[in-house]
Amino acid sequence: MNVFENSVTAVPTTQSGGWIMFTYVSFATSLIMVLGGIMVMPIDLWIRGYLGIGVLMVVQASITLSKTLRDAAESARLVNRVETARTEKILMGS
């Protein structure tokens, strides 16, 4: 038996297809509502542009932050798998 077989198994996702679709629809709806609200505000065009750019920057920063946190968690999980495999190999006496 290969020591690394147990540590390389895929981690099942806990999100259903419905949940993933809900998050996409929620994100799109909220972005459309905010941008629509900015468009109908009785303000000058340059202020609308400033608010629109601000909203897009917040969205971009949120996506970057969530990706960074996910990558860090996946990296920690991989390190834990490697350490577990090393420990199992040492305990097996190989």
MODELLER restraints for C-alpha pairs under 7 A, 6 or more apart:
rsr = mdl.restraints
at = mdl.atoms
rsr.add(forms.Gaussian(group=physical.xy_distance, feature=features.Distance(at['CA:3:A'], at['CA:85:A']), mean=6.12, stdev=0.5))
rsr.add(forms.Gaussian(group=physical.xy_distance, feature=features.Distance(at['CA:3:A'], at['CA:89:A']), mean=6.43, stdev=0.5))
rsr.add(forms.Gaussian(group=physical.xy_distance, feature=features.Distance(at['CA:4:A'], at['CA:85:A']), mean=5.94, stdev=0.5))
rsr.add(forms.Gaussian(group=physical.xy_distance, feature=features.Distance(at['CA:7:A'], at['CA:81:A']), mean=5.35, stdev=0.5))
rsr.add(forms.Gaussian(group=physical.xy_distance, feature=features.Distance(at['CA:7:A'], at['CA:85:A']), mean=6.52, stdev=0.5))
rsr.add(forms.Gaussian(group=physical.xy_distance, feature=features.Distance(at['CA:35:A'], at['CA:52:A']), mean=6.57, stdev=0.5))
rsr.add(forms.Gaussian(group=physical.xy_distance, feature=features.Distance(at['CA:38:A'], at['CA:48:A']), mean=6.00, stdev=0.5))
rsr.add(forms.Gaussian(group=physical.xy_distance, feature=features.Distance(at['CA:39:A'], at['CA:48:A']), mean=6.69, stdev=0.5))
